[in-house]
């Protein structure tokens, strides 16, 4: 089998559903990779950041909400709900409205009319902003070592702030005293999807669902090209045999689609393709020689 790609769990499920419908044999293997992401930040007292930031309205809003909520000395498990009520008083109504709209189509977003789609999309965007703002508010608390429920006095009057910003937009260089970096190292779950090479020939018979290409254009192209190449390799040459070197040369091919070229280069995989053809009864591999038994699959 050859690896088609790595995907998140949800995307992998959708892909293998399409592969199954197209009668392409597949396998999946779960693995974790260490991801590395870094971003530029400004870090310092709020009064210092005001001197370089173009807009501090959002930070000021968060500080006012934090002061208002923390003055209530809430229990930690009550804080998030209280924050959302201050930041977006319409949040619960919006959630109910979205649930009501989606219930009309059994949760199928695509079945909504354009007006309802716009409403749901806007509510979703606002909910995402709510969550991002809550994360930023918690970052302020952590940066200033403030525990929920304790007396804050004036600790939020000029707190330490760490804000992710685009340095170019601010005209700042990396050597500016307020510029820092945040580096995130995390373990990310991936699903490797592998396909059986010989079954890609079935894709040439039109077994692709019409929506498969819309959902996975790159994967469909990979499958179609591999299937076409493998089918050509299975086609018996006039001599009935060729050397492995000659076979390897044929594992690189250009496909012309109205002037648009797709270049397939499977030369490093040539020995494996020869073994695949042998396994399926098309050829016999002996040393550096390949002898064909039957005509092409299609």
C-alpha positions in Angstrom: 0.0 0.0 0.0 1.0 3.6 -0.6 0.4 6.5 1.7 -2.2 9.0 0.4 -1.7 11.5 3.2 -2.1 12.4 6.9 -5.4 13.8 8.1 -7.3 14.9 11.2 -9.7 12.3 12.5 -12.9 13.9 11.0 -11.3 14.5 7.6 -10.0 10.9 7.5 -13.4 9.5 8.2 -14.9 11.5 5.3 -12.1 10.4 3.0 -12.3 6.7 3.7 -16.1 6.9 3.2 -15.4 8.2 -0.3 -12.7 5.6 -0.9 -15.0 2.8 0.1 -17.7 4.1 -2.3 -15.1 4.2 -5.1 -14.2 0.6 -4.3 -10.6 1.6 -3.5 -9.0 -0.6 -0.8 -7.6 1.4 2.1 -6.0 1.1 5.5 -5.5 3.7 8.3 -2.7 4.0 10.8 -2.9 6.4 13.8 0.2 8.3 14.7 1.2 11.4 16.7 3.6 14.0 15.6 5.3 16.8 17.5 4.2 20.1 16.1 6.2 23.3 16.3 4.5 26.7 16.1 5.9 30.2 17.0 4.3 33.6 17.0 5.4 37.2 17.7 4.1 38.9 20.8 4.4 42.1 22.7 5.0 41.7 26.4 5.0 44.3 29.1 3.0 46.6 31.3 -0.2 47.8 29.6 1.0 51.4 29.9 4.1 50.4 27.9 2.1 48.5 25.2 -0.2 51.6 24.7 2.8 53.4 23.3 3.2 51.0 20.4 -0.2 49.4 19.9 -2.5 51.1 17.4 -5.7 50.0 19.1 -6.1 49.0 22.7 -9.9 49.0 22.9 -10.2 45.2 23.1 -7.6 44.9 25.9 -9.3 47.7 27.8 -12.7 46.0 27.4 -11.3 42.7 28.7 -9.7 44.5 31.7 -13.0 46.2 32.6 -14.9 42.9 32.4 -12.3 41.1 34.5 -12.5 43.8 37.2 -16.3 43.7 37.1 -16.5 39.9 37.4 -13.6 39.4 39.9 -15.1 42.0 42.2 -17.9 39.5 42.7 -15.3 37.1 44.1 -16.9 34.2 42.1 -16.2 30.5 42.5 -13.7 29.3 39.8 -16.3 27.1 38.1 -18.7 30.1 37.8 -16.2 32.5 36.3 -16.5 31.5 32.6 -20.3 31.9 32.5 -20.0 35.2 34.3 -17.4 36.4 31.8 -19.5 35.4 28.8 -22.6 37.2 30.3 -20.5 40.4 30.5 -18.7 40.0 27.2 -21.7 38.9 25.1 -25.0 39.3 26.9 -26.8 37.8 23.8 -24.7 34.6 23.8 -27.4 32.2 25.2 -30.1 33.7 23.0 -27.9 33.3 20.0 -27.1 29.6 20.9 -30.9 28.9 21.2 -31.5 30.7 17.9 -28.9 28.6 16.1 -30.1 25.4 17.6 -33.7 26.2 16.5 -32.6 27.0 12.9 -30.5 23.8 12.6 -33.3 21.7 14.1 -35.4 22.6 11.0 -33.0 20.7 8.8 -31.9 18.0 11.2 -28.5 19.7 11.7 -27.7 19.7 7.9 -26.2 23.2 7.4 -26.2 22.8 3.6 -29.9 22.4 3.5 -30.5 25.9 5.0 -31.6 28.8 2.8 -29.1 31.6 2.4 -30.6 33.8 5.0 -30.5 31.1 7.7 -26.9 30.2 6.6 -25.8 33.8 7.1 -27.5 33.9 10.6 -25.9 30.7 11.7 -22.5 31.7 10.3 -22.6 35.0 12.1 -23.5 33.3 15.4 -20.7 30.8 15.0 -18.2 33.6 14.3 -19.4 35.5 17.4 -19.1 32.3 19.5 -15.6 31.8 18.3 -14.7 35.4 19.2 -16.3 34.7 22.7 -14.0 31.8 23.2 -10.9 33.6 22.0 -11.6 36.6 24.2 -12.1 34.3 27.2 -8.7 32.7 26.4 -7.1 36.2 26.3 -8.7 37.1 29.6 -7.4 34.0 31.3 -4.0 34.8 29.8 -4.1 38.2 31.6 -4.9 36.5 34.9 -2.2 33.9 34.5 0.4 36.5 33.4 -0.4 38.5 36.6 -0.7 35.5 38.9 -4.3 36.3 39.8 -6.4 33.5 41.2 -10.2 33.6 40.6 -12.0 34.4 43.8 -9.2 36.3 45.5 -9.0 40.1 46.2 -7.4 41.8 43.2 -7.2 45.4 44.6 -5.4 47.5 41.9 -3.6 44.6 40.2 -5.5 45.1 37.0 -4.9 48.9 36.8 -1.7 48.5 34.8 -1.2 44.7 34.5 1.3 42.8 32.5 -0.1 42.0 29.0 1.2 39.5 26.5 -0.5 40.2 23.1 0.1 38.4 19.8 0.6 41.0 17.1 2.0 41.4 13.5 5.3 43.3 13.9 5.3 44.6 10.4 1.9 46.2 10.8 3.2 48.0 13.9 6.5 48.9 12.3 8.5 47.1 15.0 11.7 45.1 14.7 12.5 41.9 16.7 15.1 43.8 18.8 12.4 46.1 20.3 12.4 45.6 24.1 8.7 44.7 24.2 8.9 42.1 21.4 9.0 38.5 22.5 8.1 35.1 20.9 5.8 32.3 22.0 6.8 28.9 20.9 4.2 26.1 21.1 5.4 22.5 21.0 2.5 20.0 21.0 1.6 16.4 20.2 -0.9 16.3 17.3 -2.9 13.2 16.4 -2.9 12.3 12.8 -4.5 9.5 10.7 -2.4 8.1 7.9 -4.5 6.9 5.0 -3.0 4.2 2.8 -4.5 2.9 -0.4 -4.0 -0.3 -2.4 -2.2 0.7 -5.6 -3.9 -1.9 -7.9 -7.4 -0.9 -6.8 -6.8 2.7 -8.0 -7.3 1.3 -11.5 -11.0 0.9 -10.6 -11.1 4.7 -10.3 -10.7 4.8 -14.1 -14.0 3.0 -14.4 -15.9 6.0 -13.1 -16.6 4.8 -9.6 -15.8 8.2 -8.1 -18.8 9.8 -6.4 -19.5 13.2 -8.0 -18.8 15.0 -4.7 -15.5 13.1 -4.1 -13.5 15.5 -6.3 -15.2 18.5 -4.8 -14.3 17.3 -1.3 -10.8 15.9 -2.1 -9.5 17.2 -5.4 -5.8 16.5 -4.7 -6.6 13.0 -3.5 -8.7 12.3 -6.6 -6.0 13.5 -8.9 -3.4 11.3 -7.1 -5.6 8.2 -7.3 -6.5 8.8 -11.0 -2.9 9.4 -12.1 -1.6 6.4 -10.2 -4.4 4.2 -11.7 -3.7 5.5 -15.2 0.0 4.9 -14.9 -0.4 1.5 -13.3 -2.8 0.4 -16.1 -0.3 1.5 -18.8 2.5 -0.4 -17.0 0.3 -3.5 -17.0 -0.2 -3.2 -20.8 2.0 -5.9 -22.5 4.7 -4.3 -24.7 5.2 -5.7 -28.2 8.3 -7.7 -27.1 6.5 -9.1 -24.1 9.4 -8.2 -21.8 11.7 -5.3 -20.7 14.5 -4.7 -18.3 13.9 -3.1 -14.9 15.8 0.0 -16.1 13.4 0.3 -19.0 10.4 -0.3 -16.7 11.7 2.4 -14.3 11.8 4.9 -17.1 8.2 4.2 -17.9 7.3 5.0 -14.3 7.6 8.7 -15.2 5.0 10.2 -17.5 3.3 13.4 -18.4 -0.5 13.6 -18.7 -1.8 16.4 -20.9 -5.2 17.8 -20.0 -6.0 20.5 -22.6 -2.5 22.0 -22.3 -2.4 21.5 -18.5 0.3 19.1 -17.6 0.3 16.6 -14.7 3.8 15.1 -14.3 3.8 11.7 -12.6 7.2 10.5 -11.3 7.1 7.1 -9.6 10.6 6.1 -10.6 11.8 5.6 -7.0 8.7 3.4 -6.5 9.3 1.4 -9.7 10.4 -1.9 -8.1 7.3 -1.8 -5.8 5.0 -1.2 -8.8 6.6 -4.2 -10.6 6.0 -6.4 -7.6 2.4 -5.2 -7.4 1.9 -6.2 -11.1 3.5 -9.5 -10.4 1.3 -10.1 -7.3 -1.8 -9.5 -9.5 -0.7 -11.9 -12.2 0.3 -9.4 -14.9 4.0 -9.9 -15.0 6.8 -12.2 -13.8 9.9 -10.5 -12.3 13.1 -12.3 -12.5 16.3 -10.5 -11.6 16.6 -7.4 -13.8 14.0 -8.7 -16.3 10.2 -8.3 -16.4 8.0 -10.6 -18.5 4.4 -9.8 -19.2 1.7 -12.5 -18.9 -1.5 -10.7 -19.8 -2.8 -7.6 -21.5 -3.8 -4.4 -19.5 -6.5 -4.6 -16.8 -8.9 -2.2 -18.6 
